[in-house]
């Protein structure tokens, strides 16, 4: 089951999602939450520990790619799963988030989707109209 701010798209062999937000910062927040919902399910995660996450990029697509790359790295290395995200800094080439979550535990957190990496294939991050931002990303599984 997906949260209201994103949906899975049909994609052969990989996993694609489309995420919406009312602002640039909210879209980044929703993109991070969509990752955790896709991989684990937000309802299974307790927001016990605060972890800062910082990424840089040349444009919004690069920031989004680098954000997903960092979330996957933190999940693989530290076991970080988060149920709440706060955007602290949302600049043209820099993004700082605080992720509130816990360490992944096999007995509590089943994998729903095993994501290996984000791709630039069909990636977009755009303001479609006032108060409607949309992102699309395809993940390698």
Residue, then its C-alpha position, 0 to 999 in steps of 0.5 A: x500500500x502506498x502513501x497518498x503522495x506517491x504511486x508506483x508506475x508500471x516498469x518492466x524489470x525495475x521499480x518506478x515511482x512518481x511523487x508529488x508535493x506542494x513545494x520543492x522542499x515538500x517534494x524532497x521530503x515526500x521523495x525520501x518518505x516514498x523510498x522508506x515506504x516502498x522498501x519497508x512500509x512507513x507504518x512499521x518504522x518508529x521515529x526514535x532516532x534523528x539522523x542528519x542527511x546532506x547531499x549536493x548536486x548541480x540541479x534538482x535531478x542530481x540532488x534527487x539522485x544523490x539523495x536516493x543514493x545516500x538513503x540507500x547507502x545509509x540503509x545498507x551500511x547503517x540499517x537506517x529506516x525512517x518514518x519522518x523526514x524534516x527538510x532543514x535546508x533546501x537550496x539550489x545545489x544543497x539539501x539537508x534533511x533530518x531523518x527520524x527512524x531506527x535501525x532495520x531489524x529483520x524480525x520487525x522490518x520485512x523487505x517489500x522491495x530491495x532497491x539497489x540504486x536510483x537511475x537517471x532513466x526517465x528521471x524528472x523533478x519539475x514544478x508543473x504549476x503553482x503548488x504542484x511539484x512532481x518527481x519521477x524516478x526509476x530504481x534498479x532492483 
